[in-house]
Amino acid sequence: MADYEPLRDVEEQLQTNRRATRVASLDVFRGLCVFLMMLVDYGGSVFPVISHSPWDGIHLADFVMPFFLFIAGLSPALAYKKVPNRAEATWKAVLRAVKLFLLGVLLQGGYLHGVNSLTYGVDIEKIRWMGVLQRISIGYIVAALCEIWLTCRTWRQGGFFKSYFWHWCIAFSLSAVYMLLLYGLYVPNWQFTAPALASSLSPSNDSNVYMVRCAVRGDLGPACNSAGMIDRYILGVDHLYMKPTYRNLKVSECKISDGQECSPPWCDAPFDPEGILSSLTAAVTCIFGLQYGHILADLQDHRGRLTKWSLLSISSFILGLLLAFTGIPVNKSLYTVSYMLITSASAGITFCALYLLVDVYGYRRLTSVLEWMGMHSLSIFVLITSNLAIIAIQGFYWTAPENNIVHWIISRLVHA
């Protein structure tokens, strides 16, 4: 029996090495995404500077979605590094994406009525089909299918770009189709129905139908962009996000005050920032993260990983800035190519910093809370950012629904 003791020691050492080589910065980065989402959701009303930009421009909240997409794209490079059965791997990836999409519809489709209501339920004719988890699921399945079917594993000796040539082709094709549709589609006049709009224009009839006049091509404003037109035709105007951020535009457009003229009708029209057209460039962010995963999986030394990650991030960031200066606005709602490049590069730079801090220098205690949040990111999203935890707590009240602990805490904070 003594002869087998060294073998046990070797096996235990190998298991220890596998645990030690786990890239903790992946969980830390994912936890940082969850933390930022909670910060901007609950703190954006108090500090508007960190909330979403009303239209063009970029604030802290506008980095959250690309960061999630980046890490969602990075994961398939590790999960599908070796695929013995492509059909089985495809089925698992599709099933996972469908589950995530349906969960997003449940959480953000209007079924839950928020912290101010103890009711639930949604009219199928007005359910919102797109949302945060839905967009992540779309980006994830694109990255997963690229990794499963379009990775030329026999080319690894030929270099990084040769091995993943088709991934870059998909990313370029999605960006090209996006640009073609965004600038090339003609947007006619359109109308929508809404009750009691504060508009300078009168309804076109007695049923509160409001007309938005466009008849343009290549417009990137809130009213007449082709992304909104595609969503209205395919999803239906009643299935879009009812509180778009462009309602917070400055006084000259949507934000009005007493004594001024009413805002134009499109200010009250629905618009989905996670719509169909912008999902194309959102998927490119996942492909960008996928390449980071390839570097992580193929290279073993820290210096080599950090060098390639930095070059990829810096070059993408510079390209995004050049496109922004040439007239392509940095716009989260449209998920423009310049926005995609800048935010994807920012995600890469942030991941580099976390990798250096956590996996190279070993400061895991400093980020232990973020690491835990990253390991339970989906559960935290469901319970906290979708207000399910708060709704569950305030479901217990005394005599009247208003007498619950959530309202008590809020009243105490207000009177403090």
Disulfide bonds with the S-S distance in Angstrom:
Cys214-Cys224 2.07
Cys254-Cys267 1.86
